């Protein structure tokens, strides 16, 4: 999902609005401002969803962005609503790495760990970043704390090494989302990194 490579139109305008709101929410998360983060990330999730509904077929990155923003906002009801919406959109679609990742996130939000684990094999054909996420999701589903810590640590290290981030904010948002899922299953490890929010706020997001 690279905005510069997408055709113009209302779907792109909404996507850019989603990214802008997400950036604001991410900065607030890193600053420990939970209230602002929640409001901005909720707005980002709504715009991702609106953008997806107008986007070309198979724009699954927007479903991923929608659910990630909803999880990071800490609004459980909204995250569940978005997960159910994504599950409906993904039913019967071609198994691509992005579709598999979206399906896995949706299943984790809905508490359907076997379905999340079943989505990981197709993710692995999408390259290193997808493989790292698949490793973490598989470990979460198996309640394997050691394997999860290794996988999420690799994800954080990858984000730390990046010269550019999608929203322009240096933040390991994938790891923060995964920590939320891991916390609900008793295996969160709270990686230490300047790209992760303060520990207290990360714990709050995980509840």
ABEGO torsion letter per residue (X at the ends): XBAAABBBEAAAAAAAAAAAAAAAAAAAAAAGBAAAAAAAAAAAAAAAAAAAAABBBGBAAAAAAAAAAAAAAGBAAAAAAAAAAAAAAABGBBBBAAAAAAAAAAAAAAGBAAAAAAAAAAAAAAEAAAAAAAAAAAAAAAGBAAAAAAAAAAAAAAAAABABBAAGBBBBAAAAAAAAAAAAAGABAGBBBAABBBAAAAAAAAX
